[in-house]
Amino acid sequence: MENVVLIIHLLLALALIGVVLMQRSEGGGLGMGGGGGAVSGRAAATALTRVTWILAGAFICTSIALTVIAANNSASSSVFDRLGTQAPAAEETAPVLPGAGDSLLPPSEGDNAPLVPRAD
């Protein structure tokens, strides 16, 4: 179901882009003249505006539908909840920093060496 709505959503997006690009620029905001193009006349402009509104409404509806579908498919717990419930295995060891070696470990009882990292 999600794939069908997603395909419809993508087709609506492409159709909406095409219809918007076919419309005549009224303000000349990009510096282009409003000369006679492929679409001229008030009836064609009204039809394109109506098609744009219909496609935009359908695009918003499919966006909401995809959001609802994704929310229903998601898990009821958050990622942080799932990470907190998994205990690490007993064989796992703590990661070692590169170049740290044993110089960061506390000294043993008989060792009087200071706690200074070695320069490798």
N, CA and C atoms as an extended XYZ file, in Angstrom:
360
Properties=species:S:1:pos:R:3:atomname:S:1:resname:S:1:resid:I:1 pbc="F F F"
N         0.827       -1.200        0.000 N   MET     1
C         0.000        0.000        0.000 CA  MET     1
C         0.865        1.255        0.000 C   MET     1
N         1.927        1.197        0.812 N   GLU     2
C         2.805        2.360        0.899 CA  GLU     2
C         3.481        2.643       -0.446 C   GLU     2
N         3.870        1.590       -1.153 N   ASN     3
C         4.522        1.778       -2.451 CA  ASN     3
C         3.580        2.396       -3.475 C   ASN     3
N         2.320        2.009       -3.445 N   VAL     4
C         1.341        2.558       -4.391 CA  VAL     4
C         1.150        4.055       -4.131 C   VAL     4
N         0.993        4.418       -2.857 N   VAL     5
C         0.807        5.836       -2.520 CA  VAL     5
C         2.064        6.623       -2.860 C   VAL     5
N         3.232        6.010       -2.647 N   LEU     6
C         4.487        6.697       -2.964 CA  LEU     6
C         4.629        6.934       -4.466 C   LEU     6
N         4.258        5.967       -5.272 N   ILE     7
C         4.334        6.139       -6.737 CA  ILE     7
C         3.355        7.221       -7.189 C   ILE     7
N         2.139        7.201       -6.643 N   ILE     8
C         1.166        8.256       -6.975 CA  ILE     8
C         1.698        9.616       -6.554 C   ILE     8
N         2.337        9.664       -5.388 N   HIS     9
C         2.904       10.908       -4.874 CA  HIS     9
C         3.974       11.450       -5.825 C   HIS     9
N         4.851       10.573       -6.289 N   LEU    10
C         5.907       11.004       -7.217 CA  LEU    10
C         5.336       11.459       -8.559 C   LEU    10
N         4.326       10.744       -9.061 N   LEU    11
C         3.696       11.161      -10.317 CA  LEU    11
C         3.000       12.511      -10.166 C   LEU    11
N         2.348       12.720       -9.027 N   LEU    12
C         1.718       14.026       -8.774 CA  LEU    12
C         2.759       15.136       -8.711 C   LEU    12
N         3.905       14.852       -8.095 N   ALA    13
C         4.958       15.859       -8.005 CA  ALA    13
C         5.463       16.237       -9.390 C   ALA    13
N         5.694       15.241      -10.234 N   LEU    14
C         6.156       15.532      -11.596 CA  LEU    14
C         5.098       16.291      -12.399 C   LEU    14
N         3.838       15.896      -12.267 N   ALA    15
C         2.759       16.592      -12.979 CA  ALA    15
C         2.621       18.027      -12.484 C   ALA    15
N         2.754       18.222      -11.186 N   LEU    16
C         2.656       19.568      -10.618 CA  LEU    16
C         3.783       20.457      -11.120 C   LEU    16
N         4.981       19.906      -11.206 N   ILE    17
C         6.108       20.673      -11.742 CA  ILE    17
C         5.839       21.051      -13.189 C   ILE    17
N         5.355       20.100      -13.972 N   GLY    18
C         5.076       20.378      -15.382 CA  GLY    18
C         4.008       21.434      -15.579 C   GLY    18
N         2.926       21.355      -14.803 N   VAL    19
C         1.833       22.320      -14.946 CA  VAL    19
C         2.279       23.714      -14.509 C   VAL    19
N         3.060       23.785      -13.457 N   VAL    20
C         3.538       25.101      -13.006 CA  VAL    20
C         4.478       25.718      -14.042 C   VAL    20
N         5.310       24.893      -14.642 N   LEU    21
C         6.220       25.425      -15.658 CA  LEU    21
C         5.496       25.844      -16.939 C   LEU    21
N         4.335       25.277      -17.222 N   MET    22
C         3.580       25.658      -18.419 CA  MET    22
C         2.844       26.981      -18.246 C   MET    22
N         2.648       27.415      -17.010 N   GLN    23
C         1.887       28.634      -16.795 CA  GLN    23
C         2.684       29.860      -17.220 C   GLN    23
N         1.966       30.860      -17.601 N   ARG    24
C         2.552       32.110      -18.068 CA  ARG    24
C         2.967       32.944      -16.859 C   ARG    24
N         4.145       33.534      -16.951 N   SER    25
C         4.621       34.399      -15.885 CA  SER    25
C         3.915       35.738      -15.987 C   SER    25
N         3.214       36.126      -14.933 N   GLU    26
C         2.463       37.376      -14.976 CA  GLU    26
C         3.275       38.552      -14.496 C   GLU    26
N         4.193       38.312      -13.543 N   GLY    27
C         4.930       39.426      -12.972 CA  GLY    27
C         6.240       39.705      -13.667 C   GLY    27
N         6.729       38.783      -14.440 N   GLY    28
C         8.031       38.972      -15.057 CA  GLY    28
C         9.128       39.017      -14.013 C   GLY    28
N         8.991       38.211      -12.981 N   GLY    29
C         9.931       38.228      -11.874 CA  GLY    29
C        11.334       37.823      -12.267 C   GLY    29
N        11.498       37.030      -13.307 N   LEU    30
C        12.824       36.624      -13.743 CA  LEU    30
C        13.332       37.499      -14.885 C   LEU    30
N        12.650       38.555      -15.165 N   GLY    31
C        13.087       39.462      -16.218 CA  GLY    31
C        12.658       39.029      -17.599 C   GLY    31
N        11.858       37.997      -17.702 N   MET    32
C        11.396       37.532      -19.006 CA  MET    32
C        10.118       38.262      -19.376 C   MET    32
N         9.965       38.472      -20.620 N   GLY    33
C         8.749       39.114      -21.097 CA  GLY    33
C         7.583       38.148      -21.051 C   GLY    33
N         6.419       38.679      -21.027 N   GLY    34
C         5.223       37.842      -20.983 CA  GLY    34
C         4.645       37.638      -22.356 C   GLY    34
N         5.487       37.458      -23.341 N   GLY    35
C         5.035       37.310      -24.716 CA  GLY    35
C         4.196       36.076      -24.918 C   GLY    35
N         3.648       35.940      -26.096 N   GLY    36
C         2.777       34.810      -26.407 CA  GLY    36
C         3.561       33.515      -26.421 C   GLY    36
N         3.247       32.636      -25.523 N   GLY    37
C         3.927       31.351      -25.452 CA  GLY    37
C         3.025       30.261      -25.980 C   GLY    37
N         3.272       29.059      -25.531 N   ALA    38
C         2.470       27.925      -25.973 CA  ALA    38
C         1.051       28.021      -25.420 C   ALA    38
N         0.917       28.608      -24.245 N   VAL    39
C        -0.397       28.749      -23.631 CA  VAL    39
C        -0.718       30.233      -23.560 C   VAL    39
N        -1.782       30.631      -24.192 N   SER    40
C        -2.177       32.033      -24.116 CA  SER    40
C        -3.696       32.102      -24.011 C   SER    40
N        -4.160       33.216      -23.564 N   GLY    41
C        -5.596       33.391      -23.401 CA  GLY    41
C        -6.012       33.156      -21.964 C   GLY    41
N        -7.081       33.822      -21.592 N   ARG    42
C        -7.546       33.766      -20.211 CA  ARG    42
C        -8.140       32.402      -19.864 C   ARG    42
N        -8.805       31.735      -20.786 N   ALA    43
C        -9.428       30.444      -20.501 CA  ALA    43
C        -8.372       29.382      -20.209 C   ALA    43
N        -7.284       29.397      -20.959 N   ALA    44
C        -6.216       28.428      -20.727 CA  ALA    44
C        -5.536       28.682      -19.389 C   ALA    44
N        -5.353       29.952      -19.039 N   ALA    45
C        -4.734       30.279      -17.758 CA  ALA    45
C        -5.616       29.842      -16.598 C   ALA    45
N        -6.917       30.006      -16.740 N   THR    46
C        -7.840       29.577      -15.692 CA  THR    46
C        -7.827       28.062      -15.558 C   THR    46
N        -7.774       27.361      -16.680 N   ALA    47
C        -7.741       25.896      -16.643 CA  ALA    47
C        -6.452       25.403      -15.997 C   ALA    47
N        -5.324       26.017      -16.338 N   LEU    48
C        -4.061       25.605      -15.736 CA  LEU    48
C        -4.029       25.905      -14.243 C   LEU    48
N        -4.621       27.021      -13.850 N   THR    49
C        -4.679       27.352      -12.428 CA  THR    49
C        -5.526       26.330      -11.682 C   THR    49
N        -6.638       25.941      -12.271 N   ARG    50
C        -7.514       24.955      -11.641 CA  ARG    50
C        -6.808       23.601      -11.541 C   ARG    50
N        -6.107       23.192      -12.601 N   VAL    51
C        -5.368       21.927      -12.576 CA  VAL    51
C        -4.261       21.986      -11.529 C   VAL    51
N        -3.607       23.147      -11.397 N   THR    52
C        -2.553       23.299      -10.396 CA  THR    52
C        -3.116       23.114       -8.992 C   THR    52
N        -4.273       23.714       -8.719 N   TRP    53
C        -4.892       23.579       -7.400 CA  TRP    53
C        -5.291       22.135       -7.117 C   TRP    53
N        -5.811       21.459       -8.122 N   ILE    54
C        -6.222       20.059       -7.937 CA  ILE    54
C        -5.008       19.175       -7.667 C   ILE    54
N        -3.954       19.365       -8.464 N   LEU    55
C        -2.743       18.572       -8.259 CA  LEU    55
C        -2.098       18.878       -6.906 C   LEU    55
N        -2.107       20.149       -6.507 N   ALA    56
C        -1.528       20.519       -5.218 CA  ALA    56
C        -2.323       19.893       -4.067 C   ALA    56
N        -3.640       19.897       -4.175 N   GLY    57
C        -4.466       19.265       -3.143 CA  GLY    57
C        -4.220       17.771       -3.057 C   GLY    57
N        -4.123       17.118       -4.214 N   ALA    58
C        -3.853       15.682       -4.228 CA  ALA    58
C        -2.458       15.385       -3.679 C   ALA    58
N        -1.487       16.252       -3.974 N   PHE    59
C        -0.122       16.088       -3.468 CA  PHE    59
C        -0.103       16.183       -1.941 C   PHE    59
N        -0.839       17.132       -1.393 N   ILE    60
C        -0.901       17.283        0.065 CA  ILE    60
C        -1.587       16.064        0.687 C   ILE    60
N        -2.647       15.571        0.050 N   CYS    61
C        -3.343       14.389        0.573 CA  CYS    61
C        -2.432       13.158        0.584 C   CYS    61
N        -1.658       12.958       -0.483 N   THR    62
C        -0.749       11.809       -0.501 CA  THR    62
C         0.387       11.996        0.502 C   THR    62
N         0.806       13.244        0.737 N   SER    63
C         1.828       13.499        1.753 CA  SER    63
C         1.316       13.106        3.133 C   SER    63
N         0.098       13.489        3.435 N   ILE    64
C        -0.498       13.136        4.732 CA  ILE    64
C        -0.699       11.628        4.826 C   ILE    64
N        -1.121       11.004        3.738 N   ALA    65
C        -1.315        9.549        3.742 CA  ALA    65
C         0.002        8.820        3.981 C   ALA    65
N         1.074        9.276        3.348 N   LEU    66
C         2.381        8.656        3.572 CA  LEU    66
C         2.851        8.844        5.006 C   LEU    66
N         2.554        9.995        5.598 N   THR    67
C         2.922       10.235        6.989 CA  THR    67
C         2.165        9.303        7.917 C   THR    67
N         0.870        9.114        7.678 N   VAL    68
C         0.063        8.226        8.508 CA  VAL    68
C         0.530        6.784        8.358 C   VAL    68
N         0.812        6.365        7.138 N   ILE    69
C         1.285        5.000        6.907 CA  ILE    69
C         2.625        4.773        7.603 C   ILE    69
N         3.535        5.728        7.502 N   ALA    70
C         4.837        5.588        8.160 CA  ALA    70
C         4.689        5.559        9.676 C   ALA    70
N         3.776        6.340       10.219 N   ALA    71
C         3.560        6.336       11.666 CA  ALA    71
C         2.975        5.008       12.134 C   ALA    71
N         2.115        4.412       11.343 N   ASN    72
C         1.535        3.121       11.715 CA  ASN    72
C         2.551        1.989       11.604 C   ASN    72
N         3.478        2.097       10.662 N   ASN    73
C         4.476        1.046       10.473 CA  ASN    73
C         5.623        1.147       11.466 C   ASN    73
N         5.796        2.282       12.111 N   SER    74
C         6.924        2.446       13.020 CA  SER    74
C         6.666        1.688       14.313 C   SER    74
N         7.727        1.418       15.030 N   ALA    75
C         7.615        0.699       16.304 CA  ALA    75
C         7.011        1.619       17.353 C   ALA    75
N         6.414        1.013       18.365 N   SER    76
C         5.774        1.817       19.400 CA  SER    76
C         6.778        2.424       20.363 C   SER    76
N         7.986        1.885       20.417 N   SER    77
C         9.002        2.447       21.301 CA  SER    77
C        10.021        3.214       20.484 C   SER    77
N        10.749        4.068       21.157 N   SER    78
C        11.752        4.862       20.457 CA  SER    78
C        13.037        4.059       20.312 C   SER    78
N        13.953        4.585       19.542 N   VAL    79
C        15.240        3.931       19.329 CA  VAL    79
C        16.002        3.852       20.645 C   VAL    79
N        15.910        4.896       21.466 N   PHE    80
C        16.629        4.917       22.736 CA  PHE    80
C        16.112        3.837       23.684 C   PHE    80
N        14.816        3.581       23.659 N   ASP    81
C        14.264        2.520       24.496 CA  ASP    81
C        14.783        1.161       24.065 C   ASP    81
N        14.869        0.941       22.768 N   ARG    82
C        15.356       -0.345       22.274 CA  ARG    82
C        16.840       -0.517       22.538 C   ARG    82
N        17.624        0.540       22.496 N   LEU    83
C        19.053        0.430       22.780 CA  LEU    83
C        19.301        0.139       24.248 C   LEU    83
N        18.495        0.679       25.136 N   GLY    84
C        18.679        0.485       26.563 CA  GLY    84
C        18.335       -0.917       27.019 C   GLY    84
N        17.495       -1.645       26.307 N   THR    85
C        17.074       -2.974       26.736 CA  THR    85
C        18.047       -4.057       26.314 C   THR    85
N        18.922       -3.795       25.375 N   GLN    86
C        19.848       -4.815       24.907 CA  GLN    86
C        21.106       -4.778       25.765 C   GLN    86
N        21.390       -5.883       26.455 N   ALA    87
C        22.595       -5.973       27.266 CA  ALA    87
C        23.736       -6.474       26.392 C   ALA    87
N        24.934       -5.942       26.599 N   PRO    88
C        26.056       -6.422       25.793 CA  PRO    88
C        26.426       -7.849       26.167 C   PRO    88
N        26.987       -8.557       25.232 N   ALA    89
C        27.382       -9.939       25.464 CA  ALA    89
C        28.561       -9.987       26.426 C   ALA    89
N        28.722      -11.118       27.142 N   ALA    90
C        29.776      -11.249       28.139 CA  ALA    90
C        31.151      -11.272       27.492 C   ALA    90
N        31.268      -11.758       26.254 N   GLU    91
C        32.565      -11.837       25.601 CA  GLU    91
C        33.080      -10.492       25.106 C   GLU    91
N        32.202       -9.542       24.970 N   GLU    92
C        32.607       -8.252       24.419 CA  GLU    92
C        33.514       -7.526       25.396 C   GLU    92
N        34.517       -6.866       24.841 N   THR    93
C        35.425       -6.070       25.657 CA  THR    93
C        35.231       -4.611       25.323 C   THR    93
N        35.696       -3.772       26.208 N   ALA    94
C        35.576       -2.337       25.978 CA  ALA    94
C        36.510       -1.935       24.851 C   ALA    94
N        36.123       -0.958       24.025 N   PRO    95
C        37.002       -0.525       22.939 CA  PRO    95
C        38.267        0.126       23.489 C   PRO    95
N        39.365       -0.096       22.802 N   VAL    96
C        40.651        0.459       23.208 CA  VAL    96
C        40.969        1.638       22.318 C   VAL    96
N        41.381        2.735       22.921 N   LEU    97
C        41.760        3.906       22.151 CA  LEU    97
C        43.065        3.638       21.421 C   LEU    97
N        43.219        4.139       20.202 N   PRO    98
C        44.471        3.912       19.479 CA  PRO    98
C        45.627        4.579       20.202 C   PRO    98
N        46.694        3.847       20.380 N   GLY    99
C        47.892        4.391       21.014 CA  GLY    99
C        47.802        4.459       22.525 C   GLY    99
N        46.687        4.004       23.114 N   ALA   100
C        46.548        4.107       24.562 CA  ALA   100
C        47.343        3.026       25.260 C   ALA   100
N        47.300        1.821       24.750 N   GLY   101
C        48.044        0.726       25.355 CA  GLY   101
C        47.668        0.542       26.810 C   GLY   101
N        48.671        0.210       27.634 N   ASP   102
C        48.404        0.015       29.051 CA  ASP   102
C        48.817        1.222       29.866 C   ASP   102
N        49.199        2.324       29.227 N   SER   103
C        49.688        3.483       29.959 CA  SER   103
C        48.581        4.222       30.696 C   SER   103
N        47.338        3.986       30.363 N   LEU   104
C        46.246        4.680       31.028 CA  LEU   104
C        45.658        3.872       32.171 C   LEU   104
N        46.165        2.654       32.385 N   LEU   105
C        45.652        1.826       33.461 CA  LEU   105
C        46.267        2.266       34.782 C   LEU   105
N        45.532        2.126       35.875 N   PRO   106
C        46.134        2.479       37.171 CA  PRO   106
C        47.258        1.510       37.518 C   PRO   106
N        48.217        1.973       38.275 N   PRO   107
C        49.347        1.087       38.604 CA  PRO   107
C        48.911       -0.030       39.549 C   PRO   107
N        49.614       -1.141       39.456 N   SER   108
C        49.337       -2.235       40.382 CA  SER   108
C        49.919       -1.900       41.747 C   SER   108
N        49.681       -2.749       42.748 N   GLU   109
C        50.090       -2.423       44.114 CA  GLU   109
C        51.592       -2.251       44.253 C   GLU   109
N        52.382       -3.043       43.580 N   GLY   110
C        53.830       -2.957       43.710 CA  GLY   110
C        54.446       -1.955       42.758 C   GLY   110
N        53.675       -1.331       41.915 N   ASP   111
C        54.202       -0.412       40.910 CA  ASP   111
C        54.153        1.005       41.445 C   ASP   111
N        55.291        1.691       41.445 N   ASN   112
C        55.355        3.067       41.921 CA  ASN   112
C        55.483        4.061       40.780 C   ASN   112
N        55.266        3.621       39.540 N   ALA   113
C        55.405        4.500       38.381 CA  ALA   113
C        54.260        5.510       38.356 C   ALA   113
N        54.540        6.755       37.934 N   PRO   114
C        53.463        7.751       37.858 CA  PRO   114
C        52.499        7.427       36.720 C   PRO   114
N        51.306        7.994       36.806 N   LEU   115
C        50.291        7.809       35.781 CA  LEU   115
C        50.484        8.823       34.666 C   LEU   115
N        51.441        8.587       33.814 N   VAL   116
C        51.737        9.483       32.710 CA  VAL   116
C        51.653        8.659       31.427 C   VAL   116
N        50.903        9.134       30.429 N   PRO   117
C        50.821        8.365       29.167 CA  PRO   117
C        52.171        8.314       28.480 C   PRO   117
N        52.421        7.172       27.858 N   ARG   118
C        53.656        7.011       27.107 CA  ARG   118
C        53.540        7.702       25.765 C   ARG   118
N        54.658        8.185       25.261 N   ALA   119
C        54.710        8.747       23.913 CA  ALA   119
C        55.190        7.642       22.992 C   ALA   119
N        54.304        7.096       22.173 N   ASP   120
C        54.665        5.991       21.276 CA  ASP   120
C        55.225        6.516       19.992 C   ASP   120
